[in-house]
Amino acid sequence: MSTYTFAVKPLAAVTIALGLIADAQAAQVQIQVTVENLAPLNSVTFAPLHLGFHNGTFDAFDIGQVATAPIVSIAEGGSGSAWLPAFAAADPTATVGTIGMPLLPGMSRSGLFSVDTALNRYFTFSSMVVPSNDFFIGNDSPTRHELFDAMGTLVVSSISQRSRQIWDAGSEVFDPAAAAFVGNNDLRANQNSVVAFNFAELAAFDGLNTAGGYVFDSQLAADTEVYRISFAVAPVPEPETYATMLAGLLAVGWVARRRKPGIALD
């Protein structure tokens, strides 16, 4: 009986260990995020996209409320200089980042992010819309976009934004002469209003020369698709996992070699 016990227990231990490794691996994925500007030619441009995969606690703004410093940093300048640190402080385990460079009509860009789906099932994003004084896109509710289910499976392949989903932060007075992308943003003045939906004012920029080298022409109706965020996921290989698996297999092989033929079980 001792020979039988000696051979089986290591095998069982390796099986359990490999199962635990598989579970850990399933939670760690790499997400490729692709953003596309779907707006008509010569229409709106989008500043770099700031994003986060998180546990559902970071609330960037609320409709009908005064815009906070984090969302103002996006809406008025597109930088996210206050948004990213606020996100990281609210949820230290979140994966936050930026897909950089302005996105002109018809353009797309991608970024790769490592995400623990067991901790960070939700997705939040924000980007300034230009030309504007303080327009942006983003999700009001922090749990609006649940990308992963309880098993870590990706259940949302893309998020689309339409013109009617463009926000006005209400933090800066509407003034084409002081608007980003067409004017001198240093001339901006505080509005002291609240966050609300607003895309109609973009037509007031028609005919102005933009920093993107084109003459602006809004062409936006309420249901015009202007932006898409797409997600593709693949497991993250961990070198430690392969080392552990190899060690387990070697141990099983060593046990098999140590067993002598002809030994009877008690």
C-alpha positions in Angstrom: 0.0 0.0 0.0 2.9 2.4 0.7 4.1 2.2 -2.9 0.6 3.0 -4.2 0.2 5.9 -1.9 3.6 7.3 -2.7 2.7 7.3 -6.5 -0.8 8.8 -6.4 -0.5 11.7 -4.0 2.1 13.7 -6.0 -0.1 13.2 -9.1 -3.2 14.5 -7.3 -1.2 17.4 -6.0 0.0 18.3 -9.5 -3.6 18.1 -10.8 -4.9 20.4 -8.1 -2.0 22.9 -8.6 -2.6 23.0 -12.4 -6.3 23.7 -11.7 -5.5 26.6 -9.5 -3.1 27.9 -12.1 -5.7 27.7 -14.8 -8.1 29.7 -12.6 -5.6 32.4 -12.0 -4.7 32.6 -15.7 -8.4 32.9 -16.6 -8.7 36.2 -14.6 -5.7 37.8 -16.3 -6.3 39.0 -19.9 -5.0 41.5 -22.3 -7.6 43.7 -23.9 -7.0 45.4 -27.2 -9.1 48.6 -27.3 -9.7 50.1 -30.7 -11.3 53.6 -31.0 -12.8 54.9 -34.2 -14.0 58.4 -35.2 -17.2 57.7 -37.1 -18.2 61.4 -37.5 -18.7 62.8 -41.1 -15.8 64.2 -42.9 -14.8 67.7 -41.6 -17.0 67.2 -38.5 -15.9 66.7 -34.9 -12.5 65.5 -33.7 -11.8 63.7 -30.5 -9.0 64.3 -28.0 -7.1 61.2 -26.7 -9.3 58.7 -25.0 -8.8 58.3 -21.3 -10.1 55.0 -19.9 -10.2 52.6 -17.0 -11.1 49.0 -16.2 -12.4 49.0 -12.7 -14.6 47.6 -9.9 -17.5 50.0 -10.5 -16.7 52.6 -7.8 -15.2 55.5 -9.8 -18.0 58.0 -10.7 -16.5 60.7 -13.0 -19.6 63.0 -13.2 -23.4 63.1 -12.9 -25.9 64.7 -15.1 -27.5 67.8 -13.6 -24.6 68.3 -11.2 -21.7 70.7 -11.3 -18.7 69.2 -13.1 -15.9 68.1 -10.8 -12.2 68.9 -11.5 -11.5 65.4 -13.0 -14.1 65.7 -15.7 -13.3 69.4 -16.3 -9.7 68.4 -17.0 -11.0 66.3 -19.9 -13.9 68.6 -21.1 -11.9 71.8 -21.3 -8.5 70.6 -22.4 -8.7 66.9 -23.2 -5.7 66.2 -21.0 -7.2 64.1 -18.2 -4.5 65.6 -15.8 -7.0 65.4 -12.9 -9.1 62.5 -14.2 -6.5 59.8 -14.3 -5.1 60.5 -10.7 -8.7 60.7 -9.4 -9.5 57.3 -11.0 -6.4 55.6 -9.6 -7.1 57.1 -6.1 -10.7 55.9 -6.1 -9.9 52.4 -7.2 -6.2 51.4 -6.7 -6.6 48.0 -8.4 -8.0 49.6 -11.6 -6.2 49.5 -14.9 -6.2 53.1 -16.2 -4.6 54.5 -19.3 -4.9 56.6 -22.5 -5.0 56.0 -26.2 -3.2 59.0 -27.3 -3.2 61.6 -30.1 -6.3 63.4 -31.6 -8.7 61.3 -33.6 -9.9 63.1 -36.7 -12.9 62.0 -38.7 -12.3 58.6 -40.3 -9.3 57.8 -38.1 -8.8 54.9 -35.7 -6.2 54.0 -33.0 -5.6 51.0 -30.7 -4.0 50.3 -27.3 -3.3 47.1 -25.3 -4.1 46.8 -21.6 -3.6 44.1 -19.0 -6.8 43.5 -17.0 -7.7 41.3 -14.0 -11.3 40.4 -14.9 -12.0 39.1 -11.4 -11.4 42.7 -10.0 -12.2 45.0 -12.9 -15.4 44.0 -14.7 -16.5 47.6 -15.6 -15.3 50.1 -18.2 -15.3 53.9 -18.0 -14.1 56.3 -20.6 -13.9 60.0 -21.5 -12.7 62.1 -24.3 -13.0 65.8 -25.2 -15.0 66.7 -28.4 -13.6 69.5 -30.5 -14.1 72.1 -31.5 -15.8 73.1 -28.3 -15.3 74.9 -25.0 -16.2 72.0 -22.8 -17.9 69.2 -24.7 -17.0 65.5 -24.1 -18.1 61.9 -24.4 -18.2 59.4 -21.5 -20.4 57.3 -19.2 -22.3 58.9 -16.4 -22.9 55.7 -14.4 -19.7 53.8 -13.3 -21.5 50.5 -13.8 -23.0 51.4 -17.2 -20.6 49.2 -19.1 -20.0 45.8 -17.6 -17.5 44.2 -20.0 -17.0 40.8 -18.2 -19.4 38.4 -16.5 -18.7 36.6 -13.2 -16.7 34.0 -15.1 -14.4 36.6 -16.7 -15.9 36.2 -20.2 -16.0 39.3 -22.4 -19.7 40.0 -23.0 -19.5 43.5 -24.6 -17.6 43.7 -27.9 -18.1 47.4 -28.6 -19.6 50.7 -27.3 -21.0 53.2 -29.7 -21.6 56.9 -29.1 -24.2 59.1 -31.0 -24.4 62.8 -31.3 -27.2 63.0 -28.7 -24.7 61.4 -26.2 -22.3 64.3 -26.3 -22.0 66.1 -23.0 -21.6 69.8 -22.2 -19.7 70.1 -18.9 -21.3 73.5 -18.2 -17.9 74.6 -16.8 -17.0 77.1 -19.6 -19.0 79.8 -21.4 -19.7 78.9 -25.0 -17.5 81.1 -27.2 -16.1 80.1 -30.5 -13.3 82.6 -30.1 -12.2 80.9 -26.9 -12.9 77.3 -28.0 -10.3 74.6 -28.3 -9.3 73.6 -31.9 -10.6 76.8 -33.5 -9.9 79.7 -31.1 -7.7 80.8 -28.2 -8.5 78.6 -25.2 -6.7 81.0 -22.9 -9.7 83.4 -23.4 -12.1 80.9 -21.7 -14.5 82.1 -19.0 -16.2 80.1 -16.3 -19.9 79.3 -16.8 -20.7 77.7 -13.4 -23.5 75.6 -14.8 -24.2 71.8 -14.7 -23.5 68.7 -16.9 -26.0 68.2 -19.6 -26.4 66.7 -23.1 -25.7 69.2 -25.9 -24.6 68.6 -29.4 -26.7 71.2 -31.2 -24.2 74.1 -30.4 -21.5 72.4 -32.4 -23.2 73.7 -35.6 -22.1 77.2 -34.5 -18.5 76.3 -35.4 -19.4 75.6 -39.0 -17.1 77.5 -41.4 -14.3 77.9 -38.9 -10.7 76.7 -39.6 -9.6 74.0 -37.3 -6.3 73.0 -35.9 -6.7 69.8 -37.9 -6.3 71.7 -41.2 -10.0 71.5 -42.3 -13.0 73.8 -42.3 -15.5 72.6 -39.8 -18.8 71.3 -40.9 -20.9 69.7 -38.1 -23.4 67.7 -40.1 -24.6 66.0 -36.9 -28.1 64.8 -36.3 -29.2 63.3 -32.9 -28.7 59.7 -34.0 -25.5 60.2 -36.0 -22.9 57.7 -34.9 -19.7 59.6 -34.0 -17.5 57.2 -32.0 -16.9 53.5 -31.4 -14.8 51.6 -28.8 -14.2 48.0 -29.7 -12.7 45.2 -27.5 -10.7 42.1 -28.3 -9.4 39.8 -25.5 -6.7 37.2 -25.3 -5.2 35.3 -22.2 -2.0 36.7 -20.8 0.8 34.1 -20.7 2.7 34.1 -17.4 6.3 32.6 -17.4 5.8 31.5 -13.8 2.8 29.3 -14.9 4.9 27.4 -17.4 7.7 26.9 -14.9 5.2 25.5 -12.3 3.6 23.2 -14.9 7.0 21.9 -16.0 8.1 21.2 -12.4 4.9 19.3 -11.8 5.3 17.1 -14.9 8.9 16.4 -14.0 7.9 15.4 -10.5 5.3 12.9 -11.9 7.9 11.5 -14.3 10.4 11.1 -11.4 7.9 9.2 -9.4 7.1 6.9 -12.3 10.8 6.1 -12.7 11.2 5.4 -9.0 8.5 2.8 -9.0 10.0 -0.7 -9.3 8.2 -3.4 -11.3 7.0 -6.4 -9.5 6.2 -4.8 -6.2 2.9 -6.1 -5.0 0.4 -3.9 -3.3 -0.5 -4.8 0.3 
